[in-house]
Amino acid sequence: MAEAPSMGEFLKDSPRNWGKWGADDEIGSLNYLDAGQVLRGVQHVKQGKVHTLQVRMCDPAGDPVWPGRRGAERLMVFDEGSWHGDRAPQFPGGLHYADDFITAFLQGSSQYDALGHVWYDGQIYNGYDANTTIGGLSKASVLPIAEHGIVGRGILLDMARFRGKDSLAKGETFTHEDLIACAKAQGTEIQKRDILCIRTGFISTFYRDGATEFYKDFIEPGLTYSPELVQWFQNMEIPNLVTDTIANEVTIEPVSGVALPLHCALMRNLGVLFTEIIDLDGIAAESAQDKQYTFLYVAAPLKVVSGTGAPVNPVAIK
């Protein structure tokens, strides 16, 4: 196989939104979700059903994370056993309590990427110098996203059911045209400024088949790059891509061999927010029954100063 081109060469004609919302912008396509979009999302609350979309953290089965990262680890600090000795704190009235802490990659659970999370050719989103990432993101961190919040019309695109599968296969790809066809088959339509929630079923295989099988010959299913797909995201003013995979796109673009080009074309160049490792199985099963695939989507990642990303528990309200 020929050597993969550099990202700069591969995306040399890709559109950018740098400067569109000003030289100091750090939230990118989140700017599309104005008050009107919030109210549009509210109109899709029909049943009062609530779905929380975060995968569980510190699960005894393990946490699905990008290869090389560790899942969250929880450690008890105080519990009833602490009072079996004589070193535990004493409170008037005899109160006992439990306390614990976790260590975790900020992108080690359901999470939002900061727009400065990926880059090439020495520049992150909006043209900021990549040196602003040293020691923590002083530009385009997750903090401005967290302070703004994400609220709008969400649309579920159940690609696994659309293709008649429990889950897509490793490396299986789809395009924006497939997303449009999936929506049509569901009786819905992708509209401008929708938050796209794409279910592949892949994260569920981690819990079903175990970590060894999940990471064997690791390559995720997902969207695959094309100039037409990137232009579609631009024309549709998509603010947020949400998936039940770790990286929101097929790991290696099958034609060019480039790794994760949509992270660069969509996030770095257009400012599209990426939300990953999301549990869409429950809402997908319900939507297959009630045929409601649109909802109010509400999310706010943790306000981590200078963070490259942060955990989140999005809420879909139908």
Secondary structure, DSSP 4 states (H G I P E B T S, - for coil): -PPPPPHHHHTTT----TTTT-TT--SGGGGG--HHHHHHHHTT--S--EEE-BPPSS-TT-----TT----EEEEEE-GGGGGSS-S---TT-----EEEEE--TTSSSEEEPTTS--BTTB-GGG-BGGGGTTS-SSS-HHHHHHH-EEEEEEEEEHHHHTT-SSPPTT-EE-HHHHHHHHHHTT----TT-EEEEE-SHHHHHHHH-HHHHHTT----EE---HHHHHHHHHHT--EEEESSSSSS-SB-TTT--B-HHIIIIIIHH--EEEESB--HHHHHHHHHH---EEEEEE-----TT-SEEE---EEE-
